[in-house]
Amino acid sequence: MPVDYSRYDWVDEFKRCEQWLENALDYAHGTFDISNVFEDVMNGNAQFWPGKNSAVVTQIVNYPKKKVIHFFLAGGDIKELQDMEPGIIEWAKSQGCTVVTLSGRPGWTKSFLNNIGYRCTQVQMYKEI
């Protein structure tokens, strides 16, 4: 589940996890910085999921025909990220999401995600002009 704000000071948790999120932002081609991510979480436009040694940021996207949870950022311990995924998905289902999307570096296509039903349907490429 996202941070239980009554149980944690989420700002301190965010700061603790900031380096893992910064590392993931290295692949965002300068489209976001950590302050943008912080603002999105603070404003309720993104969900922050801290782990002991990793962190995830998701966004709920409402398309005309589907509600989607999008894994926007993930960084830290890969095993812990794998262990966090089912809880995040259960929460997403409780919010009415029926689809999961993610974008990330190509290495994610060779991770645990292949073993739990994710499939690569397209490759996102980037070029500065």
mmCIF file of the C-alpha atoms, coordinates in Angstrom:
data_MODEL
# 
_entry.id   MODEL 
# 
loop_
_atom_site.group_PDB 
_atom_site.id 
_atom_site.type_symbol 
_atom_site.label_atom_id 
_atom_site.label_alt_id 
_atom_site.label_comp_id 
_atom_site.label_asym_id 
_atom_site.label_entity_id 
_atom_site.label_seq_id 
_atom_site.pdbx_PDB_ins_code 
_atom_site.Cartn_x 
_atom_site.Cartn_y 
_atom_site.Cartn_z 
_atom_site.occupancy 
_atom_site.B_iso_or_equiv 
_atom_site.pdbx_formal_charge 
_atom_site.auth_seq_id 
_atom_site.auth_comp_id 
_atom_site.auth_asym_id 
_atom_site.auth_atom_id 
_atom_site.pdbx_PDB_model_num 
ATOM 1   C CA . MET A 1 1   ? 0.000   0.000   0.000   1.00 0.00 ? 1   MET A CA 1 
ATOM 2   C CA . PRO A 1 2   ? 1.120   3.596   -0.384  1.00 0.00 ? 2   PRO A CA 1 
ATOM 3   C CA . VAL A 1 3   ? 2.593   5.281   2.638   1.00 0.00 ? 3   VAL A CA 1 
ATOM 4   C CA . ASP A 1 4   ? 0.169   5.238   5.564   1.00 0.00 ? 4   ASP A CA 1 
ATOM 5   C CA . TYR A 1 5   ? 0.433   8.926   6.375   1.00 0.00 ? 5   TYR A CA 1 
ATOM 6   C CA . SER A 1 6   ? -0.885  8.399   9.895   1.00 0.00 ? 6   SER A CA 1 
ATOM 7   C CA . ARG A 1 7   ? 1.923   5.923   10.563  1.00 0.00 ? 7   ARG A CA 1 
ATOM 8   C CA . TYR A 1 8   ? 4.902   7.504   8.803   1.00 0.00 ? 8   TYR A CA 1 
ATOM 9   C CA . ASP A 1 9   ? 6.232   10.948  8.170   1.00 0.00 ? 9   ASP A CA 1 
ATOM 10  C CA . TRP A 1 10  ? 6.209   10.446  4.411   1.00 0.00 ? 10  TRP A CA 1 
ATOM 11  C CA . VAL A 1 11  ? 8.520   13.386  3.801   1.00 0.00 ? 11  VAL A CA 1 
ATOM 12  C CA . ASP A 1 12  ? 11.247  11.737  5.865   1.00 0.00 ? 12  ASP A CA 1 
ATOM 13  C CA . GLU A 1 13  ? 10.584  8.431   4.095   1.00 0.00 ? 13  GLU A CA 1 
ATOM 14  C CA . PHE A 1 14  ? 10.804  10.149  0.724   1.00 0.00 ? 14  PHE A CA 1 
ATOM 15  C CA . LYS A 1 15  ? 14.128  11.732  1.662   1.00 0.00 ? 15  LYS A CA 1 
ATOM 16  C CA . ARG A 1 16  ? 15.417  8.357   2.872   1.00 0.00 ? 16  ARG A CA 1 
ATOM 17  C CA . CYS A 1 17  ? 14.480  6.750   -0.463  1.00 0.00 ? 17  CYS A CA 1 
ATOM 18  C CA . GLU A 1 18  ? 15.447  9.698   -2.637  1.00 0.00 ? 18  GLU A CA 1 
ATOM 19  C CA . GLN A 1 19  ? 18.693  8.209   -3.980  1.00 0.00 ? 19  GLN A CA 1 
ATOM 20  C CA . TRP A 1 20  ? 16.931  5.120   -5.368  1.00 0.00 ? 20  TRP A CA 1 
ATOM 21  C CA . LEU A 1 21  ? 14.402  7.350   -7.114  1.00 0.00 ? 21  LEU A CA 1 
ATOM 22  C CA . GLU A 1 22  ? 17.157  9.653   -8.386  1.00 0.00 ? 22  GLU A CA 1 
ATOM 23  C CA . ASN A 1 23  ? 18.930  6.636   -9.873  1.00 0.00 ? 23  ASN A CA 1 
ATOM 24  C CA . ALA A 1 24  ? 15.738  5.666   -11.713 1.00 0.00 ? 24  ALA A CA 1 
ATOM 25  C CA . LEU A 1 25  ? 15.347  9.250   -12.943 1.00 0.00 ? 25  LEU A CA 1 
ATOM 26  C CA . ASP A 1 26  ? 18.702  8.918   -14.701 1.00 0.00 ? 26  ASP A CA 1 
ATOM 27  C CA . TYR A 1 27  ? 16.705  7.095   -17.407 1.00 0.00 ? 27  TYR A CA 1 
ATOM 28  C CA . ALA A 1 28  ? 13.981  9.781   -17.709 1.00 0.00 ? 28  ALA A CA 1 
ATOM 29  C CA . HIS A 1 29  ? 16.008  11.863  -20.178 1.00 0.00 ? 29  HIS A CA 1 
ATOM 30  C CA . GLY A 1 30  ? 15.681  15.029  -18.110 1.00 0.00 ? 30  GLY A CA 1 
ATOM 31  C CA . THR A 1 31  ? 11.875  15.091  -18.260 1.00 0.00 ? 31  THR A CA 1 
ATOM 32  C CA . PHE A 1 32  ? 11.515  15.050  -14.444 1.00 0.00 ? 32  PHE A CA 1 
ATOM 33  C CA . ASP A 1 33  ? 13.644  15.755  -11.443 1.00 0.00 ? 33  ASP A CA 1 
ATOM 34  C CA . ILE A 1 34  ? 13.172  14.609  -7.865  1.00 0.00 ? 34  ILE A CA 1 
ATOM 35  C CA . SER A 1 35  ? 11.335  17.813  -6.908  1.00 0.00 ? 35  SER A CA 1 
ATOM 36  C CA . ASN A 1 36  ? 8.745   17.107  -9.632  1.00 0.00 ? 36  ASN A CA 1 
ATOM 37  C CA . VAL A 1 37  ? 8.225   13.607  -8.250  1.00 0.00 ? 37  VAL A CA 1 
ATOM 38  C CA . PHE A 1 38  ? 7.926   14.960  -4.707  1.00 0.00 ? 38  PHE A CA 1 
ATOM 39  C CA . GLU A 1 39  ? 5.291   17.486  -5.868  1.00 0.00 ? 39  GLU A CA 1 
ATOM 40  C CA . ASP A 1 40  ? 3.279   14.790  -7.638  1.00 0.00 ? 40  ASP A CA 1 
ATOM 41  C CA . VAL A 1 41  ? 3.216   12.657  -4.490  1.00 0.00 ? 41  VAL A CA 1 
ATOM 42  C CA . MET A 1 42  ? 2.414   15.659  -2.297  1.00 0.00 ? 42  MET A CA 1 
ATOM 43  C CA . ASN A 1 43  ? -0.452  16.708  -4.582  1.00 0.00 ? 43  ASN A CA 1 
ATOM 44  C CA . GLY A 1 44  ? -1.883  13.184  -4.796  1.00 0.00 ? 44  GLY A CA 1 
ATOM 45  C CA . ASN A 1 45  ? -0.995  12.748  -8.462  1.00 0.00 ? 45  ASN A CA 1 
ATOM 46  C CA . ALA A 1 46  ? 1.385   9.870   -7.699  1.00 0.00 ? 46  ALA A CA 1 
ATOM 47  C CA . GLN A 1 47  ? 1.712   7.191   -5.054  1.00 0.00 ? 47  GLN A CA 1 
ATOM 48  C CA . PHE A 1 48  ? 4.926   6.651   -3.107  1.00 0.00 ? 48  PHE A CA 1 
ATOM 49  C CA . TRP A 1 49  ? 5.767   3.113   -1.957  1.00 0.00 ? 49  TRP A CA 1 
ATOM 50  C CA . PRO A 1 50  ? 8.824   2.975   0.326   1.00 0.00 ? 50  PRO A CA 1 
ATOM 51  C CA . GLY A 1 51  ? 10.549  -0.263  1.106   1.00 0.00 ? 51  GLY A CA 1 
ATOM 52  C CA . LYS A 1 52  ? 13.400  -0.940  3.470   1.00 0.00 ? 52  LYS A CA 1 
ATOM 53  C CA . ASN A 1 53  ? 15.967  -0.903  0.632   1.00 0.00 ? 53  ASN A CA 1 
ATOM 54  C CA . SER A 1 54  ? 13.976  0.329   -2.360  1.00 0.00 ? 54  SER A CA 1 
ATOM 55  C CA . ALA A 1 55  ? 11.153  2.588   -3.472  1.00 0.00 ? 55  ALA A CA 1 
ATOM 56  C CA . VAL A 1 56  ? 8.443   2.739   -6.121  1.00 0.00 ? 56  VAL A CA 1 
ATOM 57  C CA . VAL A 1 57  ? 6.379   5.615   -7.476  1.00 0.00 ? 57  VAL A CA 1 
ATOM 58  C CA . THR A 1 58  ? 3.168   4.832   -9.332  1.00 0.00 ? 58  THR A CA 1 
ATOM 59  C CA . GLN A 1 59  ? 0.537   6.898   -11.090 1.00 0.00 ? 59  GLN A CA 1 
ATOM 60  C CA . ILE A 1 60  ? -3.084  6.085   -11.807 1.00 0.00 ? 60  ILE A CA 1 
ATOM 61  C CA . VAL A 1 61  ? -4.051  6.972   -15.362 1.00 0.00 ? 61  VAL A CA 1 
ATOM 62  C CA . ASN A 1 62  ? -7.699  7.183   -16.376 1.00 0.00 ? 62  ASN A CA 1 
ATOM 63  C CA . TYR A 1 63  ? -8.125  6.414   -20.055 1.00 0.00 ? 63  TYR A CA 1 
ATOM 64  C CA . PRO A 1 64  ? -11.574 6.545   -21.665 1.00 0.00 ? 64  PRO A CA 1 
ATOM 65  C CA . LYS A 1 65  ? -11.970 2.755   -21.497 1.00 0.00 ? 65  LYS A CA 1 
ATOM 66  C CA . LYS A 1 66  ? -9.534  1.617   -18.797 1.00 0.00 ? 66  LYS A CA 1 
ATOM 67  C CA . LYS A 1 67  ? -8.086  2.676   -15.485 1.00 0.00 ? 67  LYS A CA 1 
ATOM 68  C CA . VAL A 1 68  ? -4.379  1.867   -15.370 1.00 0.00 ? 68  VAL A CA 1 
ATOM 69  C CA . ILE A 1 69  ? -1.706  1.830   -12.706 1.00 0.00 ? 69  ILE A CA 1 
ATOM 70  C CA . HIS A 1 70  ? 1.581   2.912   -14.203 1.00 0.00 ? 70  HIS A CA 1 
ATOM 71  C CA . PHE A 1 71  ? 4.866   2.068   -12.512 1.00 0.00 ? 71  PHE A CA 1 
ATOM 72  C CA . PHE A 1 72  ? 6.650   5.361   -13.058 1.00 0.00 ? 72  PHE A CA 1 
ATOM 73  C CA . LEU A 1 73  ? 9.828   4.879   -11.005 1.00 0.00 ? 73  LEU A CA 1 
ATOM 74  C CA . ALA A 1 74  ? 11.403  1.960   -9.196  1.00 0.00 ? 74  ALA A CA 1 
ATOM 75  C CA . GLY A 1 75  ? 14.825  1.632   -7.691  1.00 0.00 ? 75  GLY A CA 1 
ATOM 76  C CA . GLY A 1 76  ? 16.781  -0.161  -5.027  1.00 0.00 ? 76  GLY A CA 1 
ATOM 77  C CA . ASP A 1 77  ? 16.874  -3.837  -4.134  1.00 0.00 ? 77  ASP A CA 1 
ATOM 78  C CA . ILE A 1 78  ? 15.407  -5.932  -6.981  1.00 0.00 ? 78  ILE A CA 1 
ATOM 79  C CA . LYS A 1 79  ? 14.219  -8.733  -4.665  1.00 0.00 ? 79  LYS A CA 1 
ATOM 80  C CA . GLU A 1 80  ? 12.413  -6.258  -2.446  1.00 0.00 ? 80  GLU A CA 1 
ATOM 81  C CA . LEU A 1 81  ? 10.835  -4.626  -5.503  1.00 0.00 ? 81  LEU A CA 1 
ATOM 82  C CA . GLN A 1 82  ? 9.616   -8.067  -6.557  1.00 0.00 ? 82  GLN A CA 1 
ATOM 83  C CA . ASP A 1 83  ? 8.132   -8.623  -3.101  1.00 0.00 ? 83  ASP A CA 1 
ATOM 84  C CA . MET A 1 84  ? 6.400   -5.210  -3.183  1.00 0.00 ? 84  MET A CA 1 
ATOM 85  C CA . GLU A 1 85  ? 4.694   -5.724  -6.547  1.00 0.00 ? 85  GLU A CA 1 
ATOM 86  C CA . PRO A 1 86  ? 1.761   -7.940  -5.413  1.00 0.00 ? 86  PRO A CA 1 
ATOM 87  C CA . GLY A 1 87  ? 0.698   -5.491  -2.690  1.00 0.00 ? 87  GLY A CA 1 
ATOM 88  C CA . ILE A 1 88  ? 0.816   -2.568  -5.089  1.00 0.00 ? 88  ILE A CA 1 
ATOM 89  C CA . ILE A 1 89  ? -1.258  -4.519  -7.615  1.00 0.00 ? 89  ILE A CA 1 
ATOM 90  C CA . GLU A 1 90  ? -3.841  -5.449  -4.973  1.00 0.00 ? 90  GLU A CA 1 
ATOM 91  C CA . TRP A 1 91  ? -4.141  -1.799  -4.008  1.00 0.00 ? 91  TRP A CA 1 
ATOM 92  C CA . ALA A 1 92  ? -4.499  -0.840  -7.689  1.00 0.00 ? 92  ALA A CA 1 
ATOM 93  C CA . LYS A 1 93  ? -7.318  -3.361  -8.116  1.00 0.00 ? 93  LYS A CA 1 
ATOM 94  C CA . SER A 1 94  ? -9.076  -1.861  -5.092  1.00 0.00 ? 94  SER A CA 1 
ATOM 95  C CA . GLN A 1 95  ? -8.888  1.492   -6.901  1.00 0.00 ? 95  GLN A CA 1 
ATOM 96  C CA . GLY A 1 96  ? -10.549 0.027   -9.996  1.00 0.00 ? 96  GLY A CA 1 
ATOM 97  C CA . CYS A 1 97  ? -7.425  -0.447  -12.108 1.00 0.00 ? 97  CYS A CA 1 
ATOM 98  C CA . THR A 1 98  ? -7.540  -3.283  -14.620 1.00 0.00 ? 98  THR A CA 1 
ATOM 99  C CA . VAL A 1 99  ? -4.199  -2.783  -16.359 1.00 0.00 ? 99  VAL A CA 1 
ATOM 100 C CA . VAL A 1 100 ? -0.595  -2.294  -15.271 1.00 0.00 ? 100 VAL A CA 1 
ATOM 101 C CA . THR A 1 101 ? 1.950   -0.453  -17.364 1.00 0.00 ? 101 THR A CA 1 
ATOM 102 C CA . LEU A 1 102 ? 5.550   0.457   -16.826 1.00 0.00 ? 102 LEU A CA 1 
ATOM 103 C CA . SER A 1 103 ? 8.374   2.060   -18.628 1.00 0.00 ? 103 SER A CA 1 
ATOM 104 C CA . GLY A 1 104 ? 12.002  1.730   -17.816 1.00 0.00 ? 104 GLY A CA 1 
ATOM 105 C CA . ARG A 1 105 ? 15.396  0.750   -19.016 1.00 0.00 ? 105 ARG A CA 1 
ATOM 106 C CA . PRO A 1 106 ? 15.641  -2.318  -21.255 1.00 0.00 ? 106 PRO A CA 1 
ATOM 107 C CA . GLY A 1 107 ? 17.041  -4.450  -18.423 1.00 0.00 ? 107 GLY A CA 1 
ATOM 108 C CA . TRP A 1 108 ? 13.563  -4.675  -16.868 1.00 0.00 ? 108 TRP A CA 1 
ATOM 109 C CA . THR A 1 109 ? 12.514  -6.970  -19.726 1.00 0.00 ? 109 THR A CA 1 
ATOM 110 C CA . LYS A 1 110 ? 14.947  -9.570  -18.347 1.00 0.00 ? 110 LYS A CA 1 
ATOM 111 C CA . SER A 1 111 ? 13.877  -9.232  -14.696 1.00 0.00 ? 111 SER A CA 1 
ATOM 112 C CA . PHE A 1 112 ? 11.390  -11.025 -12.459 1.00 0.00 ? 112 PHE A CA 1 
ATOM 113 C CA . LEU A 1 113 ? 8.609   -9.253  -14.364 1.00 0.00 ? 113 LEU A CA 1 
ATOM 114 C CA . ASN A 1 114 ? 8.734   -11.898 -17.113 1.00 0.00 ? 114 ASN A CA 1 
ATOM 115 C CA . ASN A 1 115 ? 7.949   -14.582 -14.539 1.00 0.00 ? 115 ASN A CA 1 
ATOM 116 C CA . ILE A 1 116 ? 4.828   -12.878 -13.174 1.00 0.00 ? 116 ILE A CA 1 
ATOM 117 C CA . GLY A 1 117 ? 2.898   -12.168 -16.339 1.00 0.00 ? 117 GLY A CA 1 
ATOM 118 C CA . TYR A 1 118 ? 4.358   -8.943  -17.719 1.00 0.00 ? 118 TYR A CA 1 
ATOM 119 C CA . ARG A 1 119 ? 5.193   -8.950  -21.388 1.00 0.00 ? 119 ARG A CA 1 
ATOM 120 C CA . CYS A 1 120 ? 6.987   -6.517  -23.591 1.00 0.00 ? 120 CYS A CA 1 
ATOM 121 C CA . THR A 1 121 ? 4.604   -5.175  -26.215 1.00 0.00 ? 121 THR A CA 1 
ATOM 122 C CA . GLN A 1 122 ? 6.683   -2.279  -27.449 1.00 0.00 ? 122 GLN A CA 1 
ATOM 123 C CA . VAL A 1 123 ? 9.993   -0.591  -26.881 1.00 0.00 ? 123 VAL A CA 1 
ATOM 124 C CA . GLN A 1 124 ? 10.140  3.048   -25.981 1.00 0.00 ? 124 GLN A CA 1 
ATOM 125 C CA . MET A 1 125 ? 13.001  4.852   -27.601 1.00 0.00 ? 125 MET A CA 1 
ATOM 126 C CA . TYR A 1 126 ? 14.217  8.408   -27.171 1.00 0.00 ? 126 TYR A CA 1 
ATOM 127 C CA . LYS A 1 127 ? 16.142  10.847  -29.312 1.00 0.00 ? 127 LYS A CA 1 
ATOM 128 C CA . GLU A 1 128 ? 16.952  14.483  -28.688 1.00 0.00 ? 128 GLU A CA 1 
ATOM 129 C CA . ILE A 1 129 ? 16.596  16.765  -31.705 1.00 0.00 ? 129 ILE A CA 1 
# 
